[in-house]
């Protein structure tokens, strides 16, 4: 149980959140993929609101539509039914206006371009390259700890370092929203822990809104202000859990009773939905 002063802080955070603008608003959204073998119902009647500055994780079994929902937000897939707004505009306009940065499961760095030039690419595409380009790249490579690797090529870096470069690239266009599709899933546990803490520091420094896909309950608990538990296909939201944990976290928090209680709540929600299906 939370101590009295922690409960009061939690209520104050709720009041603060209610005053922030809605970054993502989804109403009764469904997506069906037609195929020769019959329609595939990927998402069914999704309703979700994400506020500015939230760190929201999507978690659920493989094939439940976590990545598909992220791709709808990014305008990489189109819903069949329902409505979605990204910072008050359509996903298409959000994409064209570079309102979000996208970090894929793999770093997706161009091997023939240096780390500096990889980070410059989205600014070149959007026509934002110019005098401020070097300043932006320096700022975010320093933020992810790669300030000494400007001239290196992706193949000269470890997997974790490549993913840091991918995060820096996404941030260089100064997006309001950071969309992350299981970016640390392929990393070993030690590197993953380190990347989780670096991501939390970046989130705290930039105050970006983050939407994060993961299969890891522990990762969702450690990172998130809210956890969206999704059901097996057709993808539905089984439960939305607001974290009682502090926004500023360390790995030592994993030994906290509240950490284990939240992990248990997520695990129960996943198990219950499987039982229903």
N, C-alpha and C positions, 0 to 999 in steps of 0.2 A: 504494500500500500504506500502511496506517496505521502511524504511528510506534509504538514499543513502549509509551510512556506512554498514547497514545490508545487502544491495544488494551486496556490494563489498565482504563482508565476505562470503555470499552465493556462489558467483562465485569462491572464493578461495577454498571453500569446494568442489566444483565440480571438480576443478583442482586436488585437493588432492585425491579425490575418483578415478579419472581416472588413477592415478599412482599406485593404490592398485591392488593386484591380484584378479582374479575372483574366488570366493569361490564356487559358484554354477552357472553352465551354462546349460540351458535347451533349446533345439531346436525342435520345431514342435512335441511336445510330446502329445500322446493320450493314453488313457487307456480304454479298453472295458472289462466289466465283463460279461462272458457268463452265461446265466441262462435258465431254462426250459421255462420261460415265454417270452424269447427274450433277446437279448443283452442289457446290461445297459452301456450307453456311459457316463462314469464318468468324463473323461477329454478329451478335444478336442483342439489339435493344440496349446499347451502351449509353449510360448517363453519367457524366463526370464533370466536375468543376475543379480547376487547378488555379490557385492564386499566385500572384507575383511573389517570387522568392521561395516558393515551396520546392522541396526535393521529393518527388513522387516516384516510387518504384512500382513497376508492373511485375507481378510474380505469378507463376502458375505452371502447370505441366506443359511439356512440349506439345506444340500444335494447338494451344489454346487461344492464339491470336494476339499475343503480347506485341510481337514485332509488327504484325499487320496493323494494329491500332496505332503504333508509333509511326508507321508509314502513312497512315491516313492523315495524322497530324501534320506530317511533313509534305503532304500533297504528292506522295509517291504512289498512293493508291486512292481510289475514289469510292466513297461509301455508296451503297445501293439505296439506302433510305436514311432519313434523319438529317440533322444539322450539326455543323461544327464551326466554331469561330476560334481563331488564333489571334490573341491580342486585339479582339474586336473586328477582325477582318477574315476573309476566306483563307483557307490553307494555301490556295494558289497565290493570292496576293502576298501572304506571309513569306512564301518561298521566293517570289520575285523581288520582294523588298528586303530579303536577307534578314528576316526577323529571327531566324534560328540557325544554329550550327548543328551539324549532324556528325556523330562519332559512330562508326560502324564496328562490327564485331572484330574485323581485321583492320589494321591501320590504314590500308588502301593508299599508301604513299607511292608516288611515281618514282621508280628506281633510278631513272636517269636524271632526276632533279635532286639538288642538295636539300637538306632539311630547311634551310632558309627559303629556297625557291618553292618547296612544297607548301610552306606556310603562306607564301606570296600568291599562290595560285588562285584561291577564292577571291582575293582582292583584284587580281588581274581580270578574272571572269566578270566580276561585277562592276568593273571600271573604277574601282576605288584606289588603284595603285597610284602612287604619287609621293610627295615629300614625306608624308606621315607613315608610309609603308614600313620603312626600316624601324621607325620608333615602335610601331605596333608589334612587329615581329620580335624585336628585342624584348619588349615588355612581357610577351606571353611565353617566349622560350625561357626567359629568366624565371617566370612564375612556375613553369614545370621542371625547372632544374636542368635545362639544356642550353644554357647561355654560351657554353664552350663548344657547342656542336653545330654551329651554323653551317659550316662547310662540309660536314660529313654527309654521306649518302645512307639511305635507309638500310642497305645491306651491311653497313658498318656498325649498326646499333643493335642492341638486344631487343627482344619482343616488347618488354616493358618500356624501353626508351622510345621505340617506334610509336607505341600507343600514346605516350606523352606528347610526341610531336603531332600526332593526330588531334589530340585535345587542343594543343596550341593553335593549330591550323583552324579549328572550328571557332576558337575564340577571337582570332585576329580580325574578323569582320564586326566585332562588338555586337553579337546577337543578344536579343532579349531572352532567348530561350535556348537551352542546350538539350538536344535529344541524343540519347546514348543507348545503343542497342547491344547490350551485354558486352561492353568493351573489354572486360578483364577476364572473360570466361576461359580463354586459352592460356592464361598465365599460371605459373606455379603458385602455391598458397602463400609463400613468403612475399613474392613480388606483388601478388594480388592485395595482400594486406597493406603493403607500402603504397600501392596505387590508390586504394580506398582512402587512406589518410591524406594523400596529396589532393585527391578530388574534393574531399571535405574542405581542405584549406582553400582551394580555388573557389569553391562555392561560397565560402564565408567571405573571401576577399572581394569577389565580384558581385555577390548578391543576385546572380542569375537564377532563373527558374530552370530546374533540371527535371527531365522525365527520363527514367532509367529502367531498362529491361534487365532482369536477372532471373536465374534459376536458383540462386542461393538465398536461403532464409536469413542466414547470418549477415550476408551482405546487405540485404534489404533493411534489416533491423539497424545495422550500424550507420547506414547512410541517410535514411529517409525521415522526412517529417510525416509522410503519409505512405501507406502501403496499399496498393490496389491488388486484391487477390482475385485471380481470374479462374474461371471454370474450364473444364475440357470442352472441346468443340461441340456445339457452336460457342465461341468465346463470349462469355458473359461476365459481368462483375459480380462475384460471389459476396465480397465484403470489402469495405474501405475502412482501414484502421489508421487512426491518428496516433502517432508515436508520442508517448509521454516523456521520452528521453530528451536531454538537453541538445540544442543545436550544435554546441561545441563539444566534440567527442574525442576520446582517445581509445586505443585498442583495449586498455584496461577496463573499459565499460563492459566488455564481453563477460566479465566475471560478476557483473551487477545483477541482482535479483530481477530488476525491471527488464533487463535485456532478455533474460531467459523467459520471463513472463510474456513478453511481446512475441518472442520466437514461438512460444507455445501457442499463443493465440493465432498466429499465422498458420502454424502447422495444423491446428484444429480446424480452421476454416478450409484449408486445402483438403483435409481428410473428410470433412462433412460433405463437401460438394461432390467428392468422388463417391461417397456412400449414396448420395441422392441419385447420381447418374447410374 
